[in-house]
Amino acid sequence: MTNRRDTLPTDPPPQGPSAALPSHPLRTQSLSNRKPTRFDLAPDAAGRAAIAAALGLLDLPALRLKGELRPVGRQDFDLVAELVASAVQPCSLTLAPVPCEIREEISRRYLAEIATPEGDEVEMADPDTDPLPEVIDLAAIAAEALALALPLYPRAAGASLGEAVFAPPGVAPIKAEDLKPFAGLSALAEKLKKPDSDPSEQG
């Protein structure tokens, strides 16, 4: 399960210019406080295209959020669901399409009343606890959970950073292998093997 507070950016992802993000609101006042409210959300092609554009995806062939809102006491609710998606991201190096499969468990608690610390008290907020809103938007939850579950740096097969070598004119460039922990010892050992090596040059 992903910690939302540690990974979400402070600003929402930029949205695509053509289509609005889908919405599937549930009014919390209409939720039963005696039995779970089950849901099974699968946005249509237009909705998936809008989410794909917002998250910078090349394609979003499938997206489904299935679960339930369980009453806790008289006013609070737990959201327990599973997100299943098929997405195509651009490679972080070559922009080639990189498909991935997502299966993520989601758990959140919505509290009607959240106590605030008094005086000098400092209390760390539970990352999976939110104030109970008037409306819980399941489509927004699905998009947010997908954004957190996607690989941060997708890499296409065979894509590599390569090796960049820089040095001033007339100076031998330093390569990656020269920086390995025992590169200097290896060079010294090779030098000592030479029969005409000068002892004064062995530092």
C-alpha positions in Angstrom: 0.0 0.0 0.0 1.4 3.4 -1.0 1.8 6.2 1.5 0.1 9.2 -0.2 1.6 11.9 1.9 5.2 10.9 1.2 4.8 10.5 -2.6 2.2 12.9 -3.8 3.5 16.1 -5.4 2.3 19.4 -3.8 0.7 20.4 -7.1 -1.8 18.3 -9.1 -0.6 16.8 -12.3 -1.2 19.0 -15.4 -4.4 18.0 -17.1 -4.8 17.4 -20.8 -6.3 20.3 -22.9 -9.1 18.3 -24.6 -11.2 16.4 -22.0 -12.2 16.9 -18.4 -11.3 14.3 -15.9 -14.1 11.8 -15.1 -16.0 12.1 -11.9 -18.0 9.5 -9.9 -19.2 11.3 -6.7 -20.8 9.6 -3.7 -22.5 11.9 -1.2 -21.4 10.9 2.3 -24.8 11.8 3.8 -26.4 9.2 1.7 -24.1 6.4 2.7 -25.5 3.7 5.0 -24.0 3.6 8.5 -25.2 0.0 8.9 -23.8 -1.9 6.0 -21.0 -1.4 3.4 -21.6 0.6 0.2 -20.1 -1.4 -2.6 -18.8 0.1 -5.8 -17.2 -1.1 -9.1 -15.9 1.8 -11.2 -14.5 1.3 -14.7 -14.2 4.6 -16.6 -15.1 4.5 -20.3 -12.6 5.2 -23.1 -13.1 9.0 -22.9 -12.6 9.0 -19.2 -9.4 6.8 -19.4 -8.1 9.1 -22.2 -8.6 12.1 -19.9 -6.8 10.4 -17.0 -4.0 9.3 -19.4 -3.5 12.9 -20.6 -3.4 14.2 -17.0 -0.8 11.7 -16.0 1.3 12.0 -19.1 0.6 8.4 -20.2 0.7 7.3 -23.8 -2.4 5.0 -23.3 -4.6 3.7 -20.5 -6.3 0.6 -22.0 -7.9 -0.5 -18.7 -8.7 1.0 -15.3 -10.9 -0.4 -12.6 -11.5 0.5 -8.9 -13.6 -2.1 -7.0 -14.3 -2.1 -3.3 -16.6 -0.7 -0.6 -17.1 2.0 1.9 -17.5 0.4 5.4 -19.2 2.3 8.2 -17.1 2.7 11.3 -19.2 3.8 14.3 -22.0 6.3 13.5 -20.1 8.8 11.4 -16.8 7.5 10.1 -16.0 5.3 7.1 -13.3 3.1 5.8 -12.6 2.8 2.1 -11.2 -0.5 1.1 -10.6 -1.2 -2.6 -8.4 -2.7 -5.3 -7.1 -0.8 -8.3 -6.3 -2.8 -11.4 -5.0 -1.0 -14.5 -3.0 -1.5 -17.7 -1.0 1.6 -18.7 1.6 2.6 -21.3 4.2 5.2 -20.2 6.9 6.9 -22.3 10.4 5.6 -21.6 12.2 8.1 -19.4 15.2 8.0 -21.7 13.9 7.3 -25.2 10.2 8.1 -25.0 9.5 4.6 -26.4 6.2 3.1 -25.1 6.6 1.1 -21.9 3.6 -1.0 -20.9 2.9 -1.9 -17.2 0.3 -3.7 -15.2 -0.9 -2.2 -11.9 -2.6 -4.0 -9.0 -2.8 -1.9 -5.9 -4.6 -2.3 -2.6 -6.1 1.0 -1.3 -7.2 1.7 2.2 -8.3 5.0 3.7 -10.3 6.1 6.7 -12.6 9.1 6.7 -13.2 10.7 10.0 -16.1 13.1 10.8 -14.1 14.7 13.5 -10.3 15.0 13.6 -8.7 16.3 16.8 -6.2 19.1 16.3 -3.1 19.3 18.6 -3.2 22.0 21.3 -0.3 24.1 22.6 3.1 22.7 21.9 1.8 19.2 21.0 3.0 17.8 17.7 1.2 14.9 16.3 2.1 13.1 13.0 -1.0 12.8 10.9 -2.0 9.3 9.7 -1.2 9.4 5.9 -4.3 7.2 5.2 -6.7 9.3 7.3 -8.7 12.2 5.9 -11.5 14.4 7.1 -14.9 13.1 6.0 -15.9 15.3 3.0 -19.4 16.0 1.7 -18.6 14.1 -1.5 -16.1 11.2 -2.1 -15.1 11.1 -5.7 -14.2 7.6 -6.6 -12.8 8.6 -10.0 -10.4 11.1 -8.4 -9.3 8.4 -5.9 -8.7 6.0 -8.8 -6.6 8.6 -10.7 -4.6 9.5 -7.6 -3.9 5.9 -6.7 -2.8 5.2 -10.3 -0.5 8.1 -10.3 1.2 6.8 -7.1 1.5 3.2 -8.4 3.1 4.0 -11.7 6.9 3.4 -12.0 8.7 6.7 -11.5 11.3 6.1 -14.2 10.0 3.7 -16.8 12.7 2.2 -18.9 12.3 0.5 -22.3 14.2 -2.7 -23.0 17.7 -1.9 -24.1 17.6 1.8 -23.1 20.6 2.9 -21.2 22.1 6.2 -20.1 25.5 5.5 -21.8 28.7 7.1 -20.6 29.4 10.8 -20.9 33.2 11.7 -20.8 34.4 15.3 -20.2 37.9 16.7 -19.9 39.8 19.8 -20.8 41.9 19.8 -24.0 45.1 17.8 -23.7 43.9 16.0 -20.5 43.0 12.3 -20.5 39.3 12.0 -19.6 38.2 10.1 -16.5 35.9 7.2 -17.2 33.5 5.4 -14.9 35.9 2.4 -14.4 38.6 4.8 -13.3 36.5 5.7 -10.3 36.0 2.2 -9.0 37.2 1.6 -5.4 40.3 -0.5 -6.4 41.2 1.1 -9.7 44.2 2.9 -8.2 45.5 -0.2 -6.4 45.2 -2.2 -9.6 47.2 0.4 -11.6 49.9 0.4 -8.9 50.1 -3.3 -8.9 50.6 -3.3 -12.7 53.3 -0.7 -12.3 55.2 -2.7 -9.7 55.3 -5.7 -12.1 57.5 -3.8 -14.5 61.2 -4.8 -14.0 62.5 -1.3 -14.8 60.3 0.5 -12.4 62.1 3.1 -10.3 61.5 2.6 -6.6 61.4 6.3 -6.1 58.3 6.4 -8.3 56.4 4.0 -6.1 55.4 6.7 -3.7 
